């Protein structure tokens, strides 16, 4: 139901570099030859500068769309810092068709860092749609590294809100929280219910801004590795992990697929509203 391909050399180079890093594949050059060699496996470095990544995406075997995504250092939008890149990020977001917000649950233990992260999300949303007006584009929260959360077992927990339960999102945050936590999908696993409750409470300021303002919202839990990687050391400000011997991504494609489908639906509704408005005006004129 989803195929993607890169459409420029910069994006292809980024993916190739990440692939080589994860699998420990280096390159040795000689006169007129380039050969692969085994090297140290490591996770890609954190994003330092902003990057434009371009794809072609085909959903459900027929709908083709060109996708331009923008990746940036998270500090660029921190409310405690003022750097030149912040306005560039916000300008891009105000012109985009959908947003994925990524949240690292490892920051849950660092209260200040976690709240700064949430505050930056809220700040960006308020730039998109101030004064509690309706959020105009699909938005998803993607909780990464879900394999470190107690009770996470895999595929069945990727999408938090079932499509038939989207009416939860039309309510206020307290009602939304109660409905989610009391659903059979969550309540049947006490460890997972605790993890979900903790995440939702930590992100309540962000969720309070979203819930009640759009039905085009979803929360995903994903794991890039499928298991907790091995910690091998620390450096200033972060721990160092090595990729596991076998990588089994869980839920990595679902947020992107959901976002594309939601954008298609949103555009279709916008066209319908435009036609309806035109017909109404013609009818009134007649």
Secondary structure, 3 states (H helix, E strand, C coil): CEEEEECCHHHHHHHHHHHHHHHCEEEEEECCEEEEEECCCCCCCCCCCCEEEEEEEEECCCEEEEEEEEECCHHHHCCCCCCCHHHHHHHHHHCCCEEEEEEEHHHHHCHHHHHHHHHHHHHHHHHHCCCCCCCCCEEEEEEECHHHCCCCCCHHHCECCCHHHHHHHHCCHHHHHHHHHHCHHHHCCHHHHHHHHHHHHHCHHHHHHHCCCCCCEEEEECECCCCCCEEEEEECCEEEEECCCCCCCECCCHHHHHHHHHHHHHHHHHHHHHHHHHHHHHHHHC
